[in-house]
C-alpha cells in the first residue's frame, strides 16, 4: 500500500511542479511523556490541522502529509470541541468530514508517508512546509534528526515554513544536538544557546507559558517537561506573545508562526499570501 502511495506522490510532485505543494508534518506518536513518569494520551489538535489544510486545498494547493515513520497520526479527541472553531458547529463538522475523506488517521490506507520517503521525493518538490500543534510535537518532533534536515533545507532555500501553537517547537530539531539540548531542558538544566542555530534571533510565537497555565486541565493533573516558549527562548529565538487565546501570527523571513489554536487559519492565509508573492 505504501509503495502505491509513494508512486502516486512522486507523480503528483512531478505533475504539480508548476503549482503549490504544501508538506504537512505531523507526529506519529499518541502519548506525551510528562514529569514523574506520567503519560498523557494526545495527538494533533483537530482545528490546528484541518483549518489550514482546508484553506490550502481551497486555494488549489496540493497537500502531502508526513510523519517520522509514515504511521498514521493520531488526533487529540479533547480538541474535538466547537470552541476551537470559534463556536461554529458547521465549520467543525466540515473539518471532521474532510479528515474522514482524507483517511489521514486510518489504521490502514492513510496517505501519510515517512520522512525518509519525503527525502526520496526530494525536498525541492515542496513549496512550503507546515507543522500544526496539539501537545504531541513535544514528544518527538522537537528532536527528530530527519525533520531537522528538512527544515534546514527550507531555511537555506528561503522556502515558506509555517508553525502553529506547540508545532513551533519543531524548530529545535535543527539544533546541532537537538536531542541533548532538549534532554537538558527537560531535566531542569539551562544549556547555553548554540551560537550556530539557524533560527537564532528569529521572531517567533507559540503556545505561551500563560496559556499553558490556563490549559493545564488538559494534562489530567500531570506536568509537562518543557513548554514551547521556554524551549524556543533558550535556543535563541525572540519570543513574541499576545493576550492568551487571541489570534497572533508572526512573520520573520521564511518563518510564519501562530501562537495558539485560534491562530491556525491565519497562519495558512499568511503562508498562501507568501506563496503567491514568491
Secondary structure as the mmCIF struct_conf table of DSSP 4:
data_model
#
loop_
_struct_conf.conf_type_id
_struct_conf.id
_struct_conf.beg_label_comp_id
_struct_conf.beg_label_asym_id
_struct_conf.beg_label_seq_id
_struct_conf.end_label_comp_id
_struct_conf.end_label_asym_id
_struct_conf.end_label_seq_id
HELX_RH_AL_P HELX_RH_AL_P1 UNK A 2 UNK A 15
TURN_TY1_P TURN_TY1_P1 UNK A 16 UNK A 18
BEND BEND1 UNK A 19 UNK A 19
STRN STRN1 UNK A 21 UNK A 25
STRN STRN2 UNK A 31 UNK A 33
HELX_RH_3T_P HELX_RH_3T_P1 UNK A 35 UNK A 37
STRN STRN3 UNK A 39 UNK A 41
STRN STRN4 UNK A 44 UNK A 44
HELX_RH_AL_P HELX_RH_AL_P2 UNK A 46 UNK A 58
TURN_TY1_P TURN_TY1_P2 UNK A 59 UNK A 60
STRN STRN5 UNK A 62 UNK A 67
BEND BEND2 UNK A 68 UNK A 70
HELX_LH_PP_P HELX_LH_PP_P1 UNK A 71 UNK A 73
STRN STRN6 UNK A 75 UNK A 75
HELX_RH_3T_P HELX_RH_3T_P2 UNK A 77 UNK A 79
HELX_RH_3T_P HELX_RH_3T_P3 UNK A 82 UNK A 85
TURN_TY1_P TURN_TY1_P3 UNK A 86 UNK A 87
HELX_RH_AL_P HELX_RH_AL_P3 UNK A 89 UNK A 102
TURN_TY1_P TURN_TY1_P4 UNK A 103 UNK A 105
BEND BEND3 UNK A 107 UNK A 109
STRN STRN7 UNK A 113 UNK A 114
HELX_RH_AL_P HELX_RH_AL_P4 UNK A 115 UNK A 121
HELX_RH_3T_P HELX_RH_3T_P4 UNK A 123 UNK A 125
BEND BEND4 UNK A 127 UNK A 127
STRN STRN8 UNK A 128 UNK A 131
BEND BEND5 UNK A 134 UNK A 134
HELX_RH_3T_P HELX_RH_3T_P5 UNK A 135 UNK A 138
TURN_TY1_P TURN_TY1_P5 UNK A 139 UNK A 140
HELX_RH_3T_P HELX_RH_3T_P6 UNK A 141 UNK A 143
HELX_RH_AL_P HELX_RH_AL_P5 UNK A 145 UNK A 157
TURN_TY1_P TURN_TY1_P6 UNK A 158 UNK A 158
STRN STRN9 UNK A 160 UNK A 164
HELX_RH_3T_P HELX_RH_3T_P7 UNK A 165 UNK A 174
BEND BEND6 UNK A 175 UNK A 175
TURN_TY1_P TURN_TY1_P7 UNK A 176 UNK A 177
HELX_RH_AL_P HELX_RH_AL_P6 UNK A 178 UNK A 186
TURN_TY1_P TURN_TY1_P8 UNK A 187 UNK A 188
HELX_LH_PP_P HELX_LH_PP_P2 UNK A 191 UNK A 194
TURN_TY1_P TURN_TY1_P9 UNK A 195 UNK A 196
TURN_TY1_P TURN_TY1_P10 UNK A 198 UNK A 201
STRN STRN10 UNK A 203 UNK A 204
BEND BEND7 UNK A 207 UNK A 207
HELX_RH_AL_P HELX_RH_AL_P7 UNK A 209 UNK A 214
TURN_TY1_P TURN_TY1_P11 UNK A 215 UNK A 215
HELX_RH_3T_P HELX_RH_3T_P8 UNK A 216 UNK A 219
TURN_TY1_P TURN_TY1_P12 UNK A 220 UNK A 221
BEND BEND8 UNK A 225 UNK A 225
HELX_RH_AL_P HELX_RH_AL_P8 UNK A 228 UNK A 235
TURN_TY1_P TURN_TY1_P13 UNK A 236 UNK A 236
STRN STRN11 UNK A 238 UNK A 239
BEND BEND9 UNK A 243 UNK A 243
TURN_TY1_P TURN_TY1_P14 UNK A 244 UNK A 245
BEND BEND10 UNK A 246 UNK A 246
STRN STRN12 UNK A 249 UNK A 252
TURN_TY1_P TURN_TY1_P15 UNK A 253 UNK A 254
STRN STRN13 UNK A 255 UNK A 258
BEND BEND11 UNK A 259 UNK A 260
HELX_RH_3T_P HELX_RH_3T_P9 UNK A 261 UNK A 263
HELX_RH_AL_P HELX_RH_AL_P9 UNK A 264 UNK A 277
#
